[in-house]
Amino acid sequence: MSDRIIAHYLIETAIDVRKAAEIMAGEQSSGTFVAVPGETPELTARAGAQIVALEMLDTVEHPSLPGAKPAAAGGRYQRARVTLSWPLANMGPSLPNLIATIAGNLFELQQFSGLRLLDIELPAAFFSAYQGPQFGVAGTRALTGIDAGPLIGTIVKPSVGFGPAETAALVKVLCDGGIDFIKDDELQANGPHCPFEERVDAVMAVIDAHADRTGKKVMFAFNVTGDLDEMKRHHDLVLEKGGTCVMASLNSVGLVGMIELRRHAQLPIHAHRNGWGYLSRHPLLGWSYVAWQKIWRLAGADHMHVNGLRNKFSEDDASVTASARACLTPMSEQSPCIAMPVFSSGQTVSQPPDTYAALGSLDLIYAAGGGVVAHPDGISQGVQSLRESWQATVAGVPLASYAKDHPALARALERLSR
C-alpha cells in the first residue's frame, strides 16, 4: 500500500486538460492562483500534489455546470479522468482534513464545468488512526442470530406521527410476523409526540417479551441523530435497555459526529445516507458512492444504506449494485472495514432475484417499508412474503412458480401486478 493519498476524478473543462489537472493539484496543496514567496521547487516537490494519470474521454458542446469559463469560439468541453496524489505529511491521517484536501475548493473552480470524485485510496496510517466498523456483518449476524441469508427488515411506517405506544404495537406485529430487523424512519427522532426515552422503553418491552417467548431478539435501530452529547446519551439509554443497534443520519451528524459516536459506541451503528442526492445526483458534480462510503466505513459505520434496485429515487441499478459491492469490498489487509449493505427505497418481493444476482452475496439487510406494511393480508403476511421471495431466490426458483404454494408471496405479487 502506498504512503500517499490517491484520488480519482471525472472532470469536464474548456481548457487544456493537463493545465486543468495542474490547477487542481496546486489549489489543493501548496499552490494558489498566483506564485507566492516561499513556494520553492523544493517545497513543491515535498508538499505539492502530483498528477498520477490522465485519461481523455469524450467532448461535449455545452458545459454541464454553470459558472465555468466559456470555451473558445467553436470550442468544446473535454471530459477526462484525472488521478492525483498527496503526501500523507500534508495533513496526517485525519479524515476531516482529508475531505478538505480531496473534496474541498475543487468543486468551485471556474476552470471546470464538471468535477466528480470517483474513488480514493488511503495509506495504512488511516487504518491505524480510525476504528472502522465495530460489528459489521459478523457482529450483526451474532446479535440477530441470523447465521445465513439476508436480514429481512422494515421501517416504522408511517414515518412520523405514531407515539411510543403505537410504535410498540407495530413492532409487536412485526416481531410476531418473523421480522429480523426494524429501524426508525430517519424523520423520527426525539419530538414531543414520540419522545426518545418513552419510545425505547415501549419498543424494548415488546422486543424483550418476544425474545423471552421465542429466543429471537429482533434488532431495532433507534435513531440517535442529534447533538454529540445527545447522541451519546441516547446510545447509552438503548444499551441500558438491552437494545442492539442505533442509527445516525450521516449528512446530519457530520464526519466528526460519526467518528465520536463510534468511539463511544458499544452497539452497531446503522448509517443512513439521507441527503445523498445533493452530493451525487448530477453526474458531473459531487461524489461517487464508491468513494463516499469509504469515508464512513473507516469512521465506523456497521451498516450502509445503498438504495435498492428499481428504487423510488433517481439512482440507476448499476450505481446501486456498485455501491453495495463496494461496502463488502475490503479497504485494506490490516483493516477490511466491511459494512453490511442495506437495500431500501421502494423494495418489494419483486427485487430479491435481481438483487442477489447483482450482489453475489447474502450479506445484506433487505428493508422494505411499504413492501411489508402495505401487504393486502396484513403486516405479518408482508414479512412472510419477503421471506418467501428470498427463499425462492436462494433456491433458484422463479417467484411465480414458488408463489403457487406460498400464498403470502402470491398475494404480494398479485398486488404488484395491478
C-alpha positions as CSV (number, residue, x, y, z in Angstrom):
1,M,0.0,0.0,0.0
2,S,1.3,3.4,-1.0
3,D,2.1,6.0,1.7
4,R,0.4,8.6,-0.5
5,I,-3.3,9.6,-0.7
6,I,-4.7,8.9,-4.1
7,A,-8.0,10.3,-5.5
8,H,-9.6,9.6,-8.9
9,Y,-11.8,12.2,-10.6
10,L,-14.0,12.8,-13.6
11,I,-13.6,16.3,-14.9
12,E,-15.0,18.5,-17.7
13,T,-13.1,21.6,-18.8
14,A,-12.8,24.1,-21.6
15,I,-9.0,24.5,-21.1
16,D,-6.2,22.1,-21.7
17,V,-6.7,19.0,-19.5
18,R,-3.2,18.8,-18.2
19,K,-3.4,22.5,-17.3
20,A,-6.7,21.9,-15.5
21,A,-5.2,19.0,-13.6
22,E,-2.2,21.2,-12.6
23,I,-4.7,23.8,-11.2
24,M,-6.5,21.0,-9.2
25,A,-3.2,19.9,-7.8
26,G,-1.9,23.3,-6.9
27,E,-5.2,24.5,-5.4
28,Q,-5.4,21.5,-3.1
29,S,-1.8,21.5,-2.0
30,S,1.0,24.1,-2.0
31,G,-0.2,26.4,-4.7
32,T,-2.8,29.2,-5.3
33,F,-3.9,31.4,-8.2
34,V,-0.6,33.3,-8.2
35,A,3.0,32.4,-7.3
36,V,3.8,33.3,-3.7
37,P,7.1,33.8,-1.9
38,G,8.3,30.6,-0.3
39,E,6.8,28.3,-2.9
40,T,10.1,26.9,-3.9
41,P,10.7,24.0,-6.1
42,E,11.9,22.0,-3.1
43,L,8.7,22.8,-1.2
44,T,6.5,21.9,-4.2
45,A,8.4,18.6,-4.6
46,R,7.8,17.8,-0.9
47,A,4.2,19.0,-0.4
48,G,2.6,19.5,-3.8
49,A,0.0,17.2,-5.2
50,Q,1.1,15.1,-8.1
51,I,-0.7,14.2,-11.3
52,V,-0.6,10.4,-11.5
53,A,-2.7,9.8,-14.6
54,L,-4.8,11.5,-17.3
55,E,-7.3,9.7,-19.5
56,M,-9.1,11.6,-22.2
57,L,-12.8,10.8,-22.7
58,D,-15.4,12.4,-24.9
59,T,-16.1,16.1,-25.6
60,V,-19.4,17.9,-25.3
61,E,-20.7,21.1,-26.9
62,H,-22.2,22.7,-23.8
63,P,-21.0,23.0,-20.2
64,S,-22.6,20.6,-17.7
65,L,-22.5,23.2,-14.8
66,P,-22.9,27.0,-14.6
67,G,-20.2,29.4,-13.6
68,A,-17.4,27.8,-15.7
69,K,-15.1,29.6,-18.1
70,P,-16.6,29.5,-21.5
71,A,-14.9,27.5,-24.3
72,A,-13.2,29.4,-27.1
73,A,-15.4,30.2,-30.1
74,G,-16.3,26.9,-31.7
75,G,-14.6,25.1,-28.9
76,R,-15.9,22.1,-26.9
77,Y,-15.7,20.9,-23.4
78,Q,-13.3,18.0,-22.8
79,R,-14.1,15.3,-20.3
80,A,-11.3,13.2,-18.7
81,R,-10.3,11.0,-15.8
82,V,-7.7,12.5,-13.6
83,T,-5.8,10.9,-10.8
84,L,-4.0,13.0,-8.2
85,S,-1.9,12.0,-5.2
86,W,-0.8,13.8,-2.0
87,P,1.9,13.1,0.6
88,L,0.4,11.9,3.9
89,A,2.5,14.5,5.7
90,N,0.3,17.3,4.3
91,M,-2.5,16.6,6.8
92,G,-1.6,13.4,8.6
93,P,-4.1,10.5,9.0
94,S,-7.1,12.9,9.6
95,L,-10.4,12.2,7.9
96,P,-11.8,15.7,8.3
97,N,-8.7,17.2,6.7
98,L,-8.6,14.5,4.1
99,I,-12.0,15.8,3.0
100,A,-10.8,19.3,2.8
101,T,-7.9,18.1,0.6
102,I,-9.6,15.7,-1.9
103,A,-13.1,17.4,-2.0
104,G,-12.7,21.0,-0.9
105,N,-12.5,24.0,-3.2
106,L,-12.1,21.8,-6.3
107,F,-15.9,21.9,-7.0
108,E,-15.9,25.7,-7.2
109,L,-13.0,26.3,-9.6
110,Q,-14.2,28.2,-12.7
111,Q,-11.9,26.2,-14.9
112,F,-14.2,23.2,-14.5
113,S,-17.7,22.8,-15.9
114,G,-17.8,19.4,-14.2
115,L,-15.9,17.6,-11.4
116,R,-16.8,14.4,-9.6
117,L,-14.8,12.4,-7.1
118,L,-14.8,8.8,-8.2
119,D,-12.7,6.8,-5.7
120,I,-10.0,7.2,-3.1
121,E,-7.0,5.1,-1.9
122,L,-5.7,5.7,1.6
123,P,-2.3,4.9,3.3
124,A,-2.1,2.4,6.1
125,A,-1.8,5.2,8.7
126,F,-5.6,5.9,8.3
127,F,-6.5,2.4,9.3
128,S,-4.4,2.7,12.4
129,A,-5.9,6.1,13.3
130,Y,-9.6,5.1,12.9
131,Q,-11.5,2.2,14.3
132,G,-13.8,1.3,11.4
133,P,-16.9,-0.9,11.9
134,Q,-17.1,-2.4,15.3
135,F,-19.6,-5.1,14.4
136,G,-20.0,-5.2,10.6
137,V,-21.5,-8.3,9.0
138,A,-20.3,-10.9,11.6
139,G,-21.3,-8.9,14.6
140,T,-24.7,-8.1,13.2
141,R,-25.4,-11.7,12.5
142,A,-24.3,-12.6,16.0
143,L,-26.6,-10.1,17.6
144,T,-29.6,-11.1,15.5
145,G,-29.0,-14.8,15.5
146,I,-29.3,-14.9,11.7
147,D,-26.3,-17.0,10.7
148,A,-27.1,-17.1,6.9
149,G,-29.2,-15.4,4.3
150,P,-30.3,-11.8,4.2
151,L,-31.7,-10.0,7.2
152,I,-35.4,-9.3,6.4
153,G,-36.1,-5.7,7.6
154,T,-38.5,-2.9,7.6
155,I,-39.0,0.7,8.6
156,V,-41.6,2.1,11.0
157,K,-44.3,3.5,8.8
158,P,-46.0,6.0,8.9
159,S,-42.6,7.7,9.1
160,V,-43.7,10.1,11.8
161,G,-46.9,10.6,13.7
162,F,-47.0,7.5,15.9
163,G,-46.5,7.9,19.6
164,P,-44.5,5.3,21.7
165,A,-47.5,3.0,22.2
166,E,-48.5,3.0,18.6
167,T,-44.8,2.3,17.5
168,A,-44.6,-0.5,20.0
169,A,-47.9,-2.0,18.8
170,L,-46.5,-2.0,15.2
171,V,-43.2,-3.6,16.4
172,K,-45.2,-6.4,18.1
173,V,-47.0,-7.3,14.9
174,L,-43.7,-7.2,13.0
175,C,-41.9,-9.4,15.6
176,D,-44.8,-11.9,15.6
177,G,-44.6,-11.9,11.8
178,G,-40.9,-13.0,11.9
179,I,-39.1,-9.8,11.1
180,D,-35.3,-9.7,11.7
181,F,-34.6,-6.0,11.7
182,I,-36.6,-2.8,12.2
183,K,-35.5,0.8,12.1
184,D,-36.8,4.1,13.0
185,D,-37.5,6.3,9.9
186,E,-34.8,8.9,9.7
187,L,-37.5,11.6,10.3
188,Q,-38.3,10.1,13.7
189,A,-36.0,11.5,16.3
190,N,-36.9,12.9,19.7
191,G,-40.0,15.0,19.1
192,P,-42.7,15.8,21.7
193,H,-45.2,13.4,20.1
194,C,-42.8,10.5,20.4
195,P,-40.1,11.1,23.0
196,F,-37.0,9.0,22.5
197,E,-36.8,7.6,26.0
198,E,-40.5,6.6,26.0
199,R,-40.2,5.1,22.5
200,V,-37.2,3.0,23.6
201,D,-39.0,1.8,26.7
202,A,-42.1,0.8,24.8
203,V,-40.3,-0.9,21.9
204,M,-37.8,-2.8,24.0
205,A,-40.6,-4.1,26.2
206,V,-42.1,-5.7,23.1
207,I,-38.8,-7.0,21.7
208,D,-37.7,-8.5,25.1
209,A,-41.1,-10.2,25.6
210,H,-40.8,-11.6,22.1
211,A,-37.3,-12.8,22.8
212,D,-38.4,-14.5,26.0
213,R,-41.1,-16.4,24.1
214,T,-39.2,-17.3,21.0
215,G,-35.5,-17.0,21.7
216,K,-35.2,-14.5,18.9
217,K,-34.2,-10.9,19.7
218,V,-35.2,-8.6,16.8
219,M,-32.7,-5.8,16.1
220,F,-34.2,-2.3,16.2
221,A,-32.1,0.6,15.0
222,F,-33.1,3.6,17.2
223,N,-32.4,7.0,15.5
224,V,-30.0,8.8,17.8
225,T,-29.2,11.6,15.3
226,G,-28.7,14.8,17.2
227,D,-26.0,16.8,19.0
228,L,-23.0,14.9,20.1
229,D,-23.8,14.7,23.8
230,E,-27.4,13.8,23.0
231,M,-26.3,11.0,20.7
232,K,-24.1,9.6,23.4
233,R,-26.9,9.8,26.0
234,H,-29.4,8.1,23.7
235,H,-26.9,5.4,22.7
236,D,-26.3,4.7,26.4
237,L,-30.1,4.5,27.0
238,V,-30.6,2.0,24.2
239,L,-27.7,-0.1,25.6
240,E,-29.1,0.1,29.1
241,K,-32.5,-1.1,27.9
242,G,-31.0,-4.0,26.1
243,G,-31.2,-2.7,22.5
244,T,-28.8,-3.9,19.9
245,C,-28.5,-1.1,17.4
246,V,-28.5,2.7,16.9
247,M,-28.9,4.7,13.8
248,A,-27.4,8.0,12.7
249,S,-28.0,10.2,9.6
250,L,-24.5,10.8,8.2
251,N,-25.1,14.1,6.5
252,S,-26.8,15.4,9.6
253,V,-24.3,14.5,12.3
254,G,-21.3,15.1,10.1
255,L,-18.0,13.3,9.9
256,V,-16.7,14.3,13.3
257,G,-20.0,13.4,14.9
258,M,-19.8,9.9,13.4
259,I,-16.2,9.4,14.4
260,E,-17.0,10.4,18.0
261,L,-20.2,8.3,18.1
262,R,-18.1,5.3,17.0
263,R,-15.5,5.9,19.7
264,H,-18.3,5.9,22.3
265,A,-20.5,3.2,20.9
266,Q,-20.9,-0.3,22.2
267,L,-23.6,-1.1,19.7
268,P,-23.7,-1.4,15.9
269,I,-24.2,1.9,14.0
270,H,-26.8,1.8,11.2
271,A,-25.7,4.6,8.9
272,H,-28.4,6.4,6.9
273,R,-27.4,8.4,3.9
274,N,-30.5,10.7,3.6
275,G,-29.4,13.8,1.7
276,W,-27.2,11.7,-0.6
277,G,-28.9,13.2,-3.7
278,Y,-27.5,16.6,-3.2
279,L,-24.0,15.1,-3.3
280,S,-24.5,12.9,-6.3
281,R,-27.5,13.5,-8.5
282,H,-25.7,15.5,-11.2
283,P,-23.3,13.1,-13.0
284,L,-20.6,15.8,-13.3
285,L,-20.6,17.0,-9.8
286,G,-20.0,15.7,-6.3
287,W,-19.1,12.2,-5.2
288,S,-19.4,8.7,-6.4
289,Y,-20.8,6.5,-3.6
290,V,-17.8,4.2,-4.1
291,A,-15.6,7.0,-2.8
292,W,-18.0,8.4,-0.2
293,Q,-18.8,5.2,1.6
294,K,-15.1,4.5,2.3
295,I,-15.0,7.6,4.5
296,W,-17.9,6.5,6.6
297,R,-16.8,2.8,6.9
298,L,-13.5,4.0,8.2
299,A,-15.3,6.4,10.6
300,G,-17.2,3.4,12.0
301,A,-20.4,2.6,10.1
302,D,-21.5,-1.0,10.5
303,H,-24.4,-0.8,8.1
304,M,-24.5,1.5,5.0
305,H,-27.6,2.3,3.0
306,V,-27.1,1.7,-0.7
307,N,-30.6,2.4,-2.1
308,G,-32.2,-0.5,-3.9
309,L,-32.8,-1.9,-7.4
310,R,-35.8,-0.3,-9.2
311,N,-36.0,2.2,-6.4
312,K,-38.3,5.2,-5.9
313,F,-35.4,7.6,-6.3
314,S,-33.3,8.7,-9.3
315,E,-30.4,6.3,-9.0
316,D,-30.0,3.6,-11.6
317,D,-29.5,-0.1,-10.8
318,A,-25.8,-0.2,-12.0
319,S,-25.0,2.5,-9.5
320,V,-26.8,0.7,-6.7
321,T,-25.0,-2.5,-7.5
322,A,-21.6,-0.8,-7.5
323,S,-22.4,0.8,-4.1
324,A,-23.4,-2.4,-2.5
325,R,-20.5,-4.3,-3.8
326,A,-18.1,-1.6,-2.5
327,C,-19.4,-2.0,1.0
328,L,-18.4,-5.6,1.0
329,T,-15.0,-5.0,-0.6
330,P,-12.1,-4.9,1.9
331,M,-10.4,-1.5,2.2
332,S,-7.1,-2.8,3.4
333,E,-5.4,-6.0,4.5
334,Q,-4.9,-4.7,8.0
335,S,-8.5,-3.4,8.4
336,P,-11.1,-4.6,5.8
337,C,-13.8,-2.2,7.3
338,I,-16.6,-4.4,5.8
339,A,-20.0,-2.8,6.3
340,M,-23.3,-4.6,5.7
341,P,-25.1,-3.0,2.7
342,V,-28.8,-2.0,3.3
343,F,-31.1,-2.2,0.4
344,S,-34.0,0.1,0.9
345,S,-36.3,2.5,-1.1
346,G,-39.3,1.1,-2.9
347,Q,-38.3,-2.5,-2.2
348,T,-40.9,-5.3,-2.5
349,V,-41.0,-9.0,-3.2
350,S,-40.0,-8.4,-6.8
351,Q,-36.4,-7.3,-6.4
352,P,-34.7,-10.2,-4.5
353,P,-33.7,-12.3,-7.5
354,D,-32.1,-9.4,-9.3
355,T,-30.5,-8.1,-6.0
356,Y,-28.9,-11.5,-5.3
357,A,-27.7,-11.9,-8.8
358,A,-26.2,-8.4,-8.8
359,L,-24.5,-8.5,-5.4
360,G,-23.5,-12.2,-5.4
361,S,-23.8,-12.3,-1.6
362,L,-26.4,-12.8,1.1
363,D,-24.7,-10.4,3.5
364,L,-27.3,-7.7,3.3
365,I,-30.2,-6.1,5.1
366,Y,-33.3,-6.0,2.8
367,A,-35.5,-3.3,4.3
368,A,-39.0,-2.8,2.8
369,G,-41.4,-0.3,4.4
370,G,-44.5,-0.1,2.2
371,G,-43.5,-3.5,0.8
372,V,-44.2,-5.0,4.2
373,V,-46.9,-2.9,5.9
374,A,-49.0,-2.5,2.8
375,H,-49.4,-6.2,2.1
376,P,-53.1,-6.8,1.3
377,D,-53.4,-9.5,4.0
378,G,-51.7,-7.5,6.7
379,I,-48.2,-6.8,8.1
380,S,-47.3,-10.4,9.2
381,Q,-48.0,-11.6,5.7
382,G,-45.9,-8.8,4.4
383,V,-43.0,-10.1,6.4
384,Q,-43.7,-13.6,5.2
385,S,-43.9,-12.6,1.6
386,L,-40.4,-11.1,1.7
387,R,-39.0,-14.1,3.4
388,E,-40.6,-16.4,0.8
389,S,-39.3,-14.2,-2.0
390,W,-35.8,-14.6,-0.7
391,Q,-36.3,-18.4,-0.1
392,A,-37.2,-18.7,-3.8
393,T,-34.3,-16.6,-4.9
394,V,-31.7,-18.6,-2.9
395,A,-33.2,-21.9,-4.2
396,G,-33.1,-20.6,-7.8
397,V,-36.9,-21.0,-8.2
398,P,-38.8,-18.3,-10.2
399,L,-41.0,-16.2,-8.0
400,A,-44.2,-17.1,-9.9
401,S,-43.5,-20.8,-9.5
402,Y,-42.7,-20.5,-5.8
403,A,-45.8,-18.4,-5.2
404,K,-48.1,-21.3,-6.3
405,D,-47.5,-22.9,-2.9
406,H,-46.8,-19.8,-0.9
407,P,-49.9,-17.6,-0.5
408,A,-48.2,-14.6,1.1
409,L,-45.8,-14.2,-1.8
410,A,-48.7,-14.9,-4.3
411,R,-50.8,-12.1,-2.8
412,A,-47.8,-9.7,-2.8
413,L,-47.1,-10.4,-6.5
414,E,-50.8,-10.1,-7.3
415,R,-50.9,-6.6,-5.7
416,L,-47.8,-5.5,-7.7
417,S,-49.3,-6.6,-11.0
418,R,-52.3,-4.3,-10.6
